[in-house]
Structure formats: C-alpha cells, structure tokens
Amino acid sequence: MEHIWSPWRYKYIASSERDTGCVFCSVQQEGSDRENLIIHRASLNFVILNMYPYTSGHLMIVPYEHAASLAAVTEPVTTEMMALAKKAQTTLEAEYRPDGFNIGMNLGRNAGAGVAEHIHLHVVPRWAGDANFVSIIG
C-alpha cells in the first residue's frame, strides 16, 4: 500500500454537529449490532468497526460501562479489553496482512479523542507508506 487517502473521514472531521449523548452507549443498547457495526460482544466490552476508519480493518474495543477515564474502569474491564485487542490483532493479521498496528487510546479531547466521554481502544492496521493518522487529525 503506497499511501492512505480516506476522504470518507472528512465528514466526521469537518462536522460541527455531532449527535447528542454518547454514541457508544447508544449503539450498544439499540440491539441492531449489524447496522451499528458491532462485530463482537464479550462480557465487559464490545468490539465495533470504526464508522470513519483511518484504514481498512480499523476497529475499537469499548467497555459497556460509560467512563471517560481509564482509571475509572475496573481491572476486569481492562484485562478483557487487552485480551480482545490481542484477538483483534491476530484476526486482522490473518485477514489483511498489515505491516504493523497502532493500538491505543486518546484520553480527553485535547489528546485527540473524538468521543472523549467514553473510553475506547483503537486497533488500527498499518502498511508501509501509509499516511500517519495523527498527522491527519492533529
């Protein structure tokens, strides 16, 4: 892959109007997993595809519990979150064959969080020569 051009993200980045309320709390409670791009439900977290992905396969692991801080969730939540991240990495490696991954969180709006009020862990496949997503949104 030479570079990533993701014009579909512009609508999200440029939007001044975002839904009111927490998008993660809303989608987990709707019961329309397929329509909301929820691909797996575990005991304490769910896995959802990013509606505005940085790259193909970009997904997020989200606790059911609404919390803005990593310190606010219990150890079982973070333990399951990391187990799901490991499974996501191996699954994405088998499907997409990326050259690497970005796996992490942006905690707080000033740290780049698009949904600052509900923590979530990004798993982003990366390829040599793609655009660094931090430089795109930073």
N, C-alpha and C positions, 0 to 999 in steps of 0.2 A: 504494500500500500504506500503510495507516494506521499499523500497528504490527506487530511480530512477536511472536507468542506461540508458544513452542516447547516444549510440555510433554514432548516426546519426549527432550529433553536432561536432564530431571530424573533419569532412571535413571542416566545417566552421572555427573552432578554429585554425586548423593547416594550413589553406590556407594562403599563402603569396600573391597569385594572386586573387585580388578581381576585380570585374567589375569596369571599369572607369565610372565616373559620379555617380549621385545619384540614388540608387536603388528605393527609394520611389517616386521620380519624374518620373522615367522611367515607373514603373508599373502602376501608376495612369493615365498615358497618353496613354498607349497601347490599352486600350479598351478590353482587354482579362481578365476580372475580375476573372473568374473561374480558368483559368490557373495560374494567379498571386496570387491566394488565397485571393482576396479582397472579403469580405463577406458582407460588407455594405458600402454604400456611403451616407453621410449626407451632409449638406450644406457647411461646412468648413473643415471637417475631413473625413477620411475613416478608416474602420476597416479591418485589414488584419491578417490572421493567420501567425504565425512565421514559416518560411520555415525550421528553425533549432530550434524547440521548446525545452525549458527546461523541460516542462511537457505537457501532453495532454491538449488541450484547450488553450495553450499559444497564446495570440493574442496581437496586438498592435493597438493603435489609433494614426493616423498620420495626421497632418494638410496638406491640399493641398499645402499651402504656404511653400516654401523652406526656412527654418530658422534654424540656429544652436543653438539658444538661446531661452529659454522660454520667456525671457524679450522682445524678438524681435517680438513676435506674439501678436495680439490684444486680448482684453478681450473676445470678442465674440468667438474667436477660442478656448480659454481655457475653457470658460463656456460650449461650446458644447462638448469639449473633456471630461470634467468631467461628463456630462450627459451621454455620450456614455460609459464611464467607469462604471457608476452605472448600466446601462442596461446590459453591458457585464458581470458584477459580478452576477446579478440576473439570467441571462441566463445560465452562466456556473454553478452556484449553482444548478439550476434545472436539467441540463444535466449530470454533472459529480459528484455532491455531494462531493466537496473537503472539507477539514478540515479548510482551510484558503486561503488567497491570498497574493501575493506580487503585489502591484500596484505602479508603479513609473517610473522614468526616470533616465538615466545615461547621464549627460550633459558633453560632452567632452571626448576625447579618454582616458585621464588619469583617468577619473571617470568610465571607463568601457564601454563606448558607442562603439558599433560595427559599427554604422552608425552615426558618430559624426556630420556630416554636416546637418542633418535633424532631428529635434526633433521628438520623438515618445514616447508614454506612453505604457509601458508594463502592461498587465493584466495576471498574472500567477497563475493558481490554484495550491494549495499546499495540501499535505497529510502528516499526522503524519508519521515520519520516513523517509521521502524522503530526498535526498541529497540537501543541500543548494546550489543553483546555483551560488552564489557569490564565494563560495569556489572552485567551479569547474572551473570558468573562471578567478578568481582573481590572 
